[in-house]
Amino acid sequence: MKYDLLLTEGQVLDPAAGLKGVMDIAIAGGKIAAVGPGLPRNEARATISAKGRYVTPGLVDMHAHVFVNAHDMGGHTDGFCRASGVTTLCDAGSAGSAGFAGLRQVLDRDVRTRVRAFVNLSAIGIIGGARGTGELHHFPYADPEGCARTISENPDLAIGVKLRFGPGLVWEYSNEPVKLARKTADMAGGVPMMMHITDSPIPLPDLIEPMKPGDIVTHCYHGRANGIMGQEKQFVLKEVVEAQRHGIVFDCAHGRNHFSFRMIEKALDQGFLPDTISTDLTTTSATRGPVWDLPTTMSKLLHFGMALDDIVARATAAPAKIMGYDGTVGTLKPGANADIAVLELRDGNFPLTDSEGDTITAKRRIIAQMTLRDGRVCYERPAE
């Protein structure tokens, strides 16, 4: 047989690859072998009908947490990912230099989802504590040399530097922590840095100033102080628009505290779209909400007017490129890894809640029906 598996008659949607329409997808040896209409059924060992469903690249979650407090999702990561069409995930700085070996051990032993990670500028990483005891509240926790070394010694896993900036998280409220994170990224060979912003004590343009194209501002739609719309919260700041135009990446990263419907509606109306769509998923936000999973976050943006093509591109190819998987993950091009999400765009009335407790009723919701990783079905949604 020429093919191991044939997905038939699905509505293929891979905007980055220019694939759109009813097509079949052939898989051989864990790779995409062919994409097109009417591929021969008799050349496949098995067939699965995707008729009436969207078939996209496996979803890529740019911001989640496998190892907060040295555990969090941990060995449960695969379960959360498989059930949501996610085949690739980025741990956004859970571990610093002191704990990165622990993260690697968990991934090697317990996780089959493709994972890459940012290394926290703080040696201790994200360890919970009382307010005012964040991982960089005390400057001695900063470990630029150790962070850069960890990235250099783990090229298959570590992709950049993570800094969380906000009340109680950094040793001083200026752009000095950002400058140090940027310097650390340069020490590691010019990798990107990711900056968490929520309720910043200083304006966002001051924090963006030291950043370079390819660096990431995450939680861009939070509704707290000094976000992308400044203190007035009416219009996206010109400095933010210019930063995005010059290559700074703005990641939505839902999370329990960072996703405001009011901000999203205004930003999208003004044409400010996120560059990547992610969840900031933890065990709590996956089991108690309001995040739940990546398709739910995608559904919320769909409700506020983002086109499905734009959403899929920002949850597949765009984050895959940042993570170093360009052309091999986040695409359905022949030769790529056969990571695939089969999604239903269901009509109905769906209550969806943001991080501020506001609820809307969406008329459409994206639901993962099947997930394939390396050409094998690893999840199929139970019949309802």
JOKASUL-V213077 format. One record per backbone hydrogen bond with DSSP energy under -0.5 kcal/mol. NH is the residue of the N-H (numbers start at 1). CO is the residue of the C=O. Records with the same first field share a line. If there is no record, write none. Layout:
NH: CO, CO
//
This chain:
2: 43
3: 43
4: 27
5: 27
6: 46
7: 25
8: 6, 48
10: 23
11: 53
12: 10, 21
13: 55
14: 19
17: 14
18: 14, 15
19: 14
20: 18
21: 12
23: 10, 21
24: 36
25: 7
26: 34
27: 5
28: 31
31: 28
32: 336
33: 26, 31
34: 26
36: 24
39: 36
43: 40
44: 41
45: 3
48: 6
50: 8
52: 9
53: 50
54: 343
55: 11
56: 54, 341
58: 339
59: 85
60: 315
61: 59, 88
62: 60, 277
64: 90
65: 281
69: 126
70: 67
71: 68
73: 65
74: 66, 71
76: 73
77: 74
80: 76
81: 77
82: 78
83: 79
84: 81
85: 82
86: 81
87: 59, 85
88: 59
89: 114
90: 61
91: 89, 116
92: 64, 90
93: 91, 118
98: 123
99: 96, 123
100: 96
102: 99
103: 99
104: 100
105: 101
106: 102
107: 103
108: 104
109: 105
110: 106
111: 106, 107
114: 87
116: 89
117: 157
118: 91
119: 160
120: 95, 118
121: 162
123: 141
125: 122
126: 94
127: 125
133: 130
134: 168
136: 169
137: 134
139: 137
141: 138
142: 139
143: 121
147: 143
148: 144
149: 145
150: 146
151: 147
152: 148
153: 149
154: 150, 151
157: 154
158: 154
159: 117
160: 117
161: 192
162: 119
163: 194
165: 163, 196
166: 164
167: 199
169: 166
170: 166
174: 172
177: 174
179: 175
180: 176
181: 177
182: 178
183: 179
184: 180
185: 181
186: 182
187: 183
188: 184
189: 186
190: 185
191: 185
192: 159
194: 161
195: 216
196: 163, 194
197: 218
198: 165
200: 225
206: 203
207: 203, 204
208: 204
209: 205
211: 208
214: 247
215: 212
216: 193
217: 249
218: 195, 216
219: 251
220: 251
221: 252
222: 219
227: 224, 230
228: 220
230: 227
233: 229
234: 229
237: 228
241: 237
242: 238
243: 239
244: 240
245: 241
246: 242
247: 244
248: 243
249: 215
251: 217, 249
252: 276
254: 278
255: 279
258: 254
260: 221
261: 259
264: 260
265: 261
266: 262
267: 263
268: 264
269: 265
270: 266
271: 268
272: 267
273: 271
275: 250
276: 250
277: 314
278: 276
279: 63
280: 63
281: 63
286: 282
287: 283
288: 284
292: 285
293: 291
297: 293
298: 294
299: 295
300: 296
301: 297
302: 298
303: 299
304: 300
305: 302
306: 301
311: 307
312: 308
313: 309
314: 310
315: 311, 312
316: 313
318: 313
320: 316
321: 317
322: 318
323: 319
324: 321
325: 320
328: 325
329: 325
335: 32
336: 333
337: 328
338: 30
339: 337
340: 338, 372
341: 56
342: 370
343: 54, 341
344: 367
346: 344, 365
348: 363
350: 362
351: 349
352: 360
354: 358
355: 259
357: 354
360: 352
362: 350, 360
365: 346
367: 344
369: 342
370: 342
371: 379
372: 340
373: 376
375: 338
376: 373
378: 371, 376
379: 371
381: 369
//
